Amino acid sequence: MVQWVSMFRSSLLVLLSRCSARICKLVSNAELEESPVYVPFHPFEEVNEEDVKIIDSELSPPERVEEAIHCLPSSSPSSYNSFQFYRWTIKDYSTAYTSGQITPRMVAERLIAAIRESSSPAMDMCFFISYQVDDILRQANESTLRYQKGQPISSLDGVPIAIKDEIDCTPYPTTGGTKWLHKYRSCKADAYCVMCLRSCGAMLIGKTNMHELGAGTSGINPHYGATRNPYDAGKISGGSSSGSAAVVAAGLCPVALGVDGGGNTTSN
């Protein structure tokens, strides 16, 4: 009986995707002016990993972050005085917060302005499916207070991180890039990876755009728009983790979660 119900639900989802997701229509009728790029243009060489550090899996998420942060290269303090947030790393944010030169609240305000600008009709970059200003500022204020008390949770405290919209992250619905999925499956709690980030104090800034249901590699979404390439707005970003790749490339945040079904988090 359980197996039959599972098969019925799977068949129903396939039918709904065909009726509502426009996948077949989009793929069949798409007109691409340029051939897709399947491999990087730049030379690629295998890198031999050296001094690999194994982190104890029994440690808490904040403890694992602190172990890992020491593996990153040193930051450049001279860049903090310019207030240029462009392509800062996790360590850049952590060092600047700890020094008191900037606060998570300041970063959040600049970030919100940048998201709004990128979403304006003039730019229409289509990075995000959803974001909530009040929730971003709430997290930023809480993080700022922790730094003022000298009690940050971890080096991720206050660091902006975006989440692909097929990963559960409250208070946002999980649409999977559709207009219907969240109506049949509500988001009731954070996914485990999101829960770990939140426990480290990370500032979760919203749900990024994606190829509908992750069922393609272009990142062209018929409902939320085609995510544009920050290096050339006349081109698309590729997918399916299009928005997550684009927000990092644009410098809006140093980290974003994607989901890899066919290599897209590597190719993006």
C-alpha positions as CSV (number, residue, x, y, z in Angstrom):
1,M,0.0,0.0,0.0
2,V,2.8,2.4,0.9
3,Q,4.6,1.6,-2.3
4,W,1.5,2.3,-4.3
5,V,0.9,5.6,-2.6
6,S,4.5,6.6,-3.3
7,M,4.2,5.7,-7.0
8,F,1.0,7.6,-7.2
9,R,2.5,10.7,-5.7
10,S,5.5,10.5,-8.1
11,S,3.2,10.2,-11.1
12,L,1.1,13.1,-9.9
13,L,4.3,15.3,-9.5
14,V,5.4,14.4,-13.0
15,L,1.9,15.3,-14.4
16,L,1.9,18.6,-12.5
17,S,5.4,19.5,-13.7
18,R,4.3,18.8,-17.3
19,C,1.2,20.9,-16.9
20,S,2.5,23.8,-14.8
21,A,6.3,23.9,-15.1
22,R,6.5,24.7,-18.9
23,I,9.7,22.6,-19.1
24,C,8.8,20.9,-22.3
25,K,7.6,24.1,-24.0
26,L,10.7,26.0,-22.8
27,V,13.2,23.4,-24.0
28,S,11.4,22.8,-27.3
29,N,10.9,26.4,-28.3
30,A,14.1,28.0,-26.9
31,E,16.1,30.0,-29.3
32,L,19.7,30.4,-28.2
33,E,21.8,32.9,-30.1
34,E,25.1,31.3,-28.8
35,S,26.1,27.7,-28.5
36,P,26.2,26.6,-24.8
37,V,29.6,26.3,-23.2
38,Y,30.2,22.9,-21.7
39,V,33.8,23.3,-20.6
40,P,35.7,26.3,-19.2
41,F,37.5,28.5,-21.7
42,H,40.5,28.9,-19.4
43,P,43.1,26.2,-19.1
44,F,42.3,23.6,-16.4
45,E,44.9,21.7,-14.5
46,E,44.5,19.2,-11.7
47,V,45.7,20.6,-8.4
48,N,47.4,18.3,-6.0
49,E,46.0,18.9,-2.5
50,E,48.6,19.4,0.2
51,D,48.3,19.8,3.9
52,V,44.8,18.5,4.0
53,K,43.2,18.9,7.4
54,I,40.7,16.4,8.6
55,I,38.1,18.0,10.9
56,D,36.5,15.9,13.6
57,S,32.9,15.2,12.7
58,E,32.0,15.0,16.3
59,L,32.6,18.8,16.8
60,S,29.6,21.2,16.7
61,P,29.1,23.3,13.6
62,P,30.6,26.4,15.1
63,E,33.6,24.4,16.3
64,R,34.1,22.9,12.8
65,V,34.0,26.4,11.3
66,E,36.7,27.6,13.7
67,E,38.9,24.6,12.7
68,A,38.3,25.3,9.0
69,I,38.9,29.0,9.1
70,H,42.5,28.6,10.0
71,C,43.0,26.9,6.7
72,L,42.1,30.0,4.8
73,P,44.7,32.6,3.6
74,S,45.2,35.7,5.6
75,S,43.0,38.8,5.0
76,S,44.1,42.2,3.8
77,P,43.2,44.7,6.6
78,S,44.0,47.7,4.3
79,S,40.9,46.9,2.2
80,Y,38.6,47.4,5.2
81,N,39.0,51.2,5.4
82,S,37.6,51.7,1.8
83,F,34.2,50.1,2.7
84,Q,34.3,48.3,-0.6
85,F,32.3,45.2,0.0
86,Y,33.0,43.8,-3.4
87,R,34.0,40.1,-3.3
88,W,34.9,39.9,0.3
89,T,35.7,36.5,1.7
90,I,34.4,34.9,4.9
91,K,37.6,35.8,6.6
92,D,37.4,39.4,5.4
93,Y,34.0,39.8,7.0
94,S,34.9,38.0,10.2
95,T,38.1,40.1,10.7
96,A,36.3,43.4,9.9
97,Y,33.5,42.6,12.3
98,T,35.9,41.6,15.1
99,S,37.9,44.8,14.7
100,G,34.7,46.9,14.9
101,Q,35.4,48.7,11.6
102,I,32.1,47.6,10.2
103,T,29.0,45.8,11.6
104,P,26.7,43.1,10.2
105,R,23.9,45.8,10.3
106,M,26.0,48.0,7.9
107,V,26.6,45.1,5.6
108,A,22.9,44.2,5.6
109,E,21.9,47.7,4.7
110,R,24.4,47.8,1.8
111,L,23.3,44.3,0.7
112,I,19.6,45.1,0.7
113,A,20.3,48.2,-1.4
114,A,22.4,46.1,-3.9
115,I,19.7,43.4,-4.1
116,R,17.0,46.0,-4.8
117,E,19.2,47.6,-7.5
118,S,19.9,44.3,-9.1
119,S,16.2,43.5,-9.2
120,S,15.2,46.9,-10.7
121,P,13.8,47.0,-14.2
122,A,17.0,48.8,-15.4
123,M,19.1,45.8,-14.4
124,D,16.7,42.8,-13.9
125,M,19.4,40.4,-12.9
126,C,16.9,37.9,-11.4
127,F,19.2,36.7,-8.7
128,F,16.6,36.0,-6.1
129,I,13.1,34.4,-6.0
130,S,12.4,35.7,-2.5
131,Y,14.1,37.8,0.2
132,Q,12.7,39.5,3.3
133,V,14.2,42.8,4.4
134,D,12.8,42.5,7.9
135,D,14.3,39.1,8.4
136,I,17.7,40.1,7.0
137,L,17.8,43.1,9.3
138,R,16.7,41.1,12.3
139,Q,19.6,38.6,11.8
140,A,22.0,41.5,11.3
141,N,21.0,43.3,14.4
142,E,21.3,40.1,16.5
143,S,24.8,39.5,15.1
144,T,25.9,43.1,15.6
145,L,24.9,42.9,19.3
146,R,26.9,39.7,19.7
147,Y,30.0,41.3,18.3
148,Q,29.4,44.4,20.5
149,K,29.4,42.0,23.5
150,G,32.5,40.3,22.2
151,Q,30.5,37.0,21.9
152,P,30.3,36.1,18.2
153,I,29.1,32.5,17.7
154,S,31.7,31.7,15.1
155,S,33.7,33.2,12.1
156,L,30.5,32.8,10.1
157,D,28.5,35.1,12.5
158,G,27.0,37.9,10.4
159,V,28.4,36.6,7.1
160,P,25.7,36.9,4.3
161,I,24.9,33.5,2.7
162,A,22.2,32.9,0.1
163,I,20.2,29.6,-0.3
164,K,19.1,28.0,-3.5
165,D,15.3,27.8,-3.6
166,E,15.1,24.0,-3.5
167,I,16.6,23.9,0.0
168,D,14.3,24.5,3.0
169,C,15.0,27.7,4.8
170,T,12.5,29.4,7.0
171,P,10.7,31.8,6.7
172,Y,10.7,31.3,3.0
173,P,8.6,28.9,0.9
174,T,10.5,26.3,-1.1
175,T,9.3,26.7,-4.7
176,G,11.9,24.8,-6.6
177,G,11.7,27.5,-9.2
178,T,8.0,26.8,-9.8
179,K,4.7,28.6,-9.0
180,W,3.1,25.5,-7.5
181,L,5.5,23.2,-5.5
182,H,5.2,25.2,-2.3
183,K,1.4,24.9,-2.4
184,Y,1.7,21.1,-2.2
185,R,4.7,20.9,0.1
186,S,5.1,23.6,2.7
187,C,8.5,24.5,4.3
188,K,8.1,23.8,8.0
189,A,11.7,23.8,9.2
190,D,15.3,24.5,8.0
191,A,17.1,21.8,6.0
192,Y,20.0,20.3,8.0
193,C,22.7,22.3,6.2
194,V,20.8,25.5,6.7
195,M,20.2,24.7,10.4
196,C,24.0,24.2,10.8
197,L,24.7,27.6,9.1
198,R,22.1,29.3,11.3
199,S,23.6,27.7,14.4
200,C,26.9,29.4,13.4
201,G,25.3,32.8,13.2
202,A,25.3,33.1,9.5
203,M,23.1,35.8,8.0
204,L,20.7,34.0,5.6
205,I,19.7,36.5,3.0
206,G,17.1,34.8,0.9
207,K,16.3,32.1,-1.7
208,T,18.1,32.3,-5.1
209,N,16.7,31.8,-8.5
210,M,17.1,28.4,-10.3
211,H,16.2,26.5,-13.4
212,E,12.7,25.3,-12.8
213,L,12.7,22.0,-10.8
214,G,16.5,21.9,-11.5
215,A,15.5,20.2,-14.8
216,G,17.9,22.1,-17.1
217,T,21.2,23.8,-17.3
218,S,20.4,27.2,-18.7
219,G,19.0,28.9,-15.6
220,I,16.2,30.4,-17.7
221,N,13.2,30.4,-15.5
222,P,9.8,31.2,-17.1
223,H,8.3,32.5,-13.8
224,Y,11.1,34.4,-12.1
225,G,13.2,35.4,-15.1
226,A,16.5,34.3,-16.5
227,T,19.4,34.8,-14.1
228,R,22.0,37.0,-15.8
229,N,25.7,36.7,-15.8
230,P,27.2,39.4,-13.6
231,Y,30.3,39.6,-15.9
232,D,28.1,40.2,-19.0
233,A,24.4,41.0,-18.3
234,G,23.6,40.1,-21.9
235,K,24.3,36.5,-21.2
236,I,22.7,34.0,-18.8
237,S,24.5,32.4,-15.9
238,G,23.8,28.8,-16.6
239,G,22.1,26.5,-14.1
240,S,20.5,25.0,-12.4
241,S,22.0,26.8,-9.4
242,S,21.9,30.0,-11.4
243,G,21.1,32.5,-8.7
244,S,23.5,31.0,-6.1
245,A,26.4,31.2,-8.6
246,A,25.5,34.7,-9.7
247,V,25.2,36.3,-6.3
248,V,28.7,35.1,-5.4
249,A,30.1,36.1,-8.7
250,A,28.5,39.6,-8.3
251,G,30.1,39.9,-4.8
252,L,26.8,40.2,-3.0
253,C,27.9,37.4,-0.6
254,P,30.9,35.2,-0.3
255,V,29.0,31.9,-0.1
256,A,25.7,30.5,-1.4
257,L,24.3,27.0,-1.3
258,G,23.5,25.2,-4.5
259,V,22.4,21.7,-5.3
260,D,24.4,19.4,-7.7
261,G,22.4,16.9,-9.7
262,G,24.5,16.9,-12.8
263,G,27.7,18.9,-12.1
264,N,26.2,22.4,-12.1
265,T,27.8,23.6,-8.9
266,T,31.1,22.8,-10.5
267,S,30.3,24.3,-13.9
268,N,28.5,27.4,-12.5
